[in-house]
C-alpha cells in the first residue's frame, strides 16, 4: 500500500434509520475529501450536482469539494447560501437556487453549513421535484448531532419552530476537522447537552455508553468524540423512527422548558445551559410525580456536570417563565403535557397539573441570582 493511501482517513460508516428512509452516515476526521467518491459509488452514474455552502463553511473545504465532485464526473454548480432566517422565506430562497441550477429529481444537492442551513435544505430537498437526494456536511457539532435525524423546525411570523418535518438527508458526512472540538467551548457543550437528551430518550444502554465516554469527551479525545457522535446520531434516528408514537414523542424531552426559558432570558444565557436546564427541570417534575427515582434524577445531573454544562445564572421571573411555557405548549397542543423521564433511557409524555408546574417553576427561579 502506498504512503498516500495509508494516510487517507477512513470514516466510520453506518446506516441511520429515519422516518420513511435511511441516511448513510460517515464520521471521522479529515474525511470530507472522500465524500465525492462515496457519492459517485452510491448514486451510480453522476448527474447534475449543486454544491451550496453558507458562511460557516471553510473556504478550503468548499474548494476541495468543488474540485473532487467535478473530478468524479458530476455536472457541478456552486453557490453560497445567504439565509438570514430559518423559515419558509429561506426555503423559497433555497428553491430559487435549485431552479437556477436546473436541479431535477435525478440530481444531487450537497450542502455545507450550520443547523439552520441544513434544516432549510432538508425541507426544500424533500419537496423539490417530489424529492432530490441531499448530502449534508455539518459545520458545527450541534448540527452534526441533530440536523440529519431531527432538522430544526421552520419559523412562522411570531411563532418560532412551528413547521416541524422529518429528516430527509440521504447522506451525512460528519468531519470533525470542520468544527470547533474544544470540549469547553459553547459549540461542543451544546452537542454534549443534546447527547444527554438523546440518551435519556433512547435506552439505559445508550445512557451508559455516554456515561462511560464522558471523561474522555471532556479530556478532548477525538476518537471518543467520533464514536459518541455516531452513537448519538444513530440513537436519534432510532427514537424518531420508532413504531411507537410514545417513543417518537419523547424527543421533545426538555424542549418546551428550554424554548420557554430562551424566550425569557434571550442571549443572557448560553444555549448549552438552556438545553441542559430543560433536562434538569423536567427530571425534577418527573421525580415530584414519582415517575422518576431521585437517584436517576441526580445521575442525570451528575452527567451534565461531568460534561461541564452550566446552568442559568441570571434572575428569571417565575410568572413570565410559566406563561412562556404555557404559550409554548398550547401553541402546539390543547393539553398541558411535558416529555418526562421514567428512568434513565426511557422518556414519555405526561400530563402535568398547572399548580404543580407553577410550584416547580417558582422553586427553580428561586435558586437563580436575584436581580
VENJO-V450100 format. One record per backbone hydrogen bond with DSSP energy under -0.5 kcal/mol. CO is the residue of the C=O (numbers start at 0). NH is the residue of the N-H. E is the energy in kcal/mol with one decimal. If there is no record, write none. Layout:
# VENJO-V450100
CO,NH,E / CO,NH,E
This chain:
# VENJO-V450100
1,5,-2.3 / 2,6,-1.6 / 4,7,-0.9 / 8,10,-0.6 / 10,12,-0.5 / 11,26,-2.4 / 13,24,-2.7 / 14,16,-0.5 / 15,22,-2.8 / 17,19,-0.8 / 20,17,-2.6 / 22,15,-2.8 / 22,24,-0.9 / 23,171,-2.5 / 24,13,-2.1 / 25,173,-3.0 / 26,11,-3.0 / 27,29,-0.5 / 27,175,-2.3 / 30,33,-1.9 / 31,34,-1.3 / 33,37,-1.9 / 34,38,-2.7 / 35,39,-2.2 / 36,40,-2.1 / 37,41,-1.5 / 38,42,-2.9 / 39,43,-1.3 / 46,74,-1.9 / 47,107,-1.8 / 48,76,-2.2 / 49,51,-0.6 / 49,109,-2.6 / 50,78,-2.2 / 51,111,-2.5 / 52,80,-3.7 / 53,56,-1.6 / 57,61,-2.0 / 58,62,-2.4 / 59,63,-2.3 / 60,64,-2.7 / 61,65,-2.5 / 62,66,-2.2 / 63,67,-2.8 / 64,68,-2.7 / 65,69,-1.6 / 66,70,-2.3 / 67,71,-1.3 / 68,73,-1.8 / 69,72,-1.7 / 73,75,-1.2 / 74,48,-2.4 / 76,50,-3.3 / 78,52,-1.5 / 85,154,-2.6 / 86,90,-1.8 / 87,91,-2.2 / 88,92,-1.9 / 89,93,-2.4 / 90,94,-3.0 / 91,95,-2.0 / 92,96,-1.5 / 93,97,-1.9 / 94,98,-2.5 / 95,99,-2.4 / 96,100,-1.7 / 97,102,-2.6 / 98,101,-1.5 / 103,106,-1.6 / 106,132,-0.9 / 107,49,-2.1 / 108,134,-2.9 / 109,51,-3.1 / 110,112,-0.6 / 110,136,-2.4 / 111,53,-1.9 / 112,138,-1.8 / 113,117,-2.6 / 114,118,-2.0 / 115,119,-2.4 / 116,120,-2.2 / 117,121,-2.1 / 118,122,-1.9 / 119,123,-2.5 / 120,124,-3.0 / 121,125,-1.5 / 122,126,-0.9 / 123,126,-0.6 / 123,127,-1.7 / 124,131,-2.5 / 126,129,-1.4 / 127,130,-2.7 / 132,108,-2.5 / 133,135,-0.5 / 133,169,-2.3 / 133,170,-1.9 / 134,110,-2.6 / 135,172,-2.8 / 136,112,-1.6 / 139,143,-2.2 / 140,144,-2.0 / 141,145,-2.3 / 142,146,-2.0 / 145,149,-2.5 / 148,166,-0.9 / 153,161,-1.6 / 153,162,-2.4 / 154,87,-0.7 / 155,158,-2.6 / 158,155,-2.4 / 158,161,-0.6 / 161,163,-1.2 / 162,153,-2.2 / 169,23,-2.7 / 170,135,-2.7 / 171,25,-2.5 / 171,173,-0.7 / 172,174,-1.0 / 173,27,-2.2 / 173,175,-0.7 / 174,177,-2.2 / 175,178,-0.9 / 181,184,-1.8 / 184,188,-2.3 / 185,189,-2.3 / 186,190,-1.5 / 187,191,-2.7 / 188,192,-2.5 / 189,193,-2.0 / 190,194,-2.0 / 191,195,-2.1 / 192,196,-2.3 / 193,197,-2.4 / 194,198,-2.5 / 195,199,-2.3 / 196,200,-0.9 / 197,200,-0.8 / 197,201,-1.4 / 198,202,-1.0 / 202,206,-2.0 / 203,207,-2.6 / 204,208,-2.3 / 205,209,-1.9 / 206,210,-2.7 / 207,211,-2.5 / 208,212,-1.4 / 209,213,-1.2 / 210,213,-0.6 / 212,216,-2.4 / 213,217,-2.5 / 214,218,-1.7 / 215,219,-0.5 / 215,220,-2.6 / 216,219,-1.1 / 219,221,-0.5 / 220,224,-2.1 / 221,225,-2.6 / 222,226,-2.1 / 223,227,-2.5 / 224,228,-2.8 / 225,229,-2.0 / 226,230,-2.2 / 227,231,-2.9 / 228,232,-2.5 / 229,233,-2.1 / 230,234,-2.1 / 231,235,-2.7 / 232,236,-2.0 / 233,237,-2.1 / 234,238,-2.4 / 235,239,-2.4 / 236,240,-1.3 / 238,241,-1.0 / 242,244,-0.5 / 243,247,-2.0 / 244,248,-2.4 / 245,249,-0.7 / 246,249,-0.7 / 247,250,-1.3 / 248,251,-1.9 / 249,252,-2.2 / 251,254,-2.4 / 251,255,-0.7 / 253,257,-2.0 / 254,258,-2.8 / 255,259,-2.4 / 256,260,-3.0 / 257,261,-2.7 / 258,262,-1.8 / 259,263,-1.0 / 260,263,-0.7 / 260,264,-2.7 / 261,265,-1.9 / 264,267,-1.8 / 265,268,-0.7 / 269,273,-1.9 / 270,274,-2.7 / 271,275,-2.3 / 272,276,-2.7 / 273,277,-1.4 / 274,278,-1.2 / 275,279,-2.6 / 276,280,-2.7 / 277,281,-1.8 / 278,282,-2.1 / 279,283,-1.7 / 280,284,-2.1 / 281,285,-2.2 / 282,286,-2.1 / 283,287,-2.2 / 284,288,-1.7 / 285,290,-2.8 / 285,291,-1.1 / 286,289,-1.3 / 292,296,-2.0 / 293,297,-2.4 / 294,298,-1.9 / 295,299,-2.2 / 296,300,-1.9 / 297,301,-2.8 / 298,302,-2.1 / 299,303,-2.4 / 300,304,-2.4 / 301,305,-2.9 / 302,306,-1.9 / 303,308,-2.3 / 304,307,-1.6 / 307,309,-0.6 / 315,317,-0.6 / 316,320,-2.3 / 317,321,-2.6 / 318,322,-2.2 / 319,323,-2.4 / 320,324,-2.4 / 321,325,-2.5 / 322,326,-2.5 / 323,327,-2.3 / 324,328,-2.2 / 325,329,-3.0 / 326,330,-1.3 / 328,331,-1.5 / 328,332,-1.9 / 334,336,-1.5 / 335,351,-2.3 / 337,339,-0.7 / 337,349,-2.2 / 338,253,-0.7 / 339,347,-2.5 / 342,344,-0.6 / 342,345,-2.0 / 345,341,-3.5 / 345,342,-1.5 / 347,339,-3.0 / 349,337,-2.4 / 352,356,-2.4 / 353,357,-2.7 / 354,358,-2.2 / 355,359,-2.2 / 356,360,-2.5 / 357,361,-2.5 / 358,362,-2.0 / 359,363,-2.7 / 360,364,-2.8 / 361,365,-1.7 / 362,366,-0.8 / 363,366,-1.0 / 364,367,-1.5
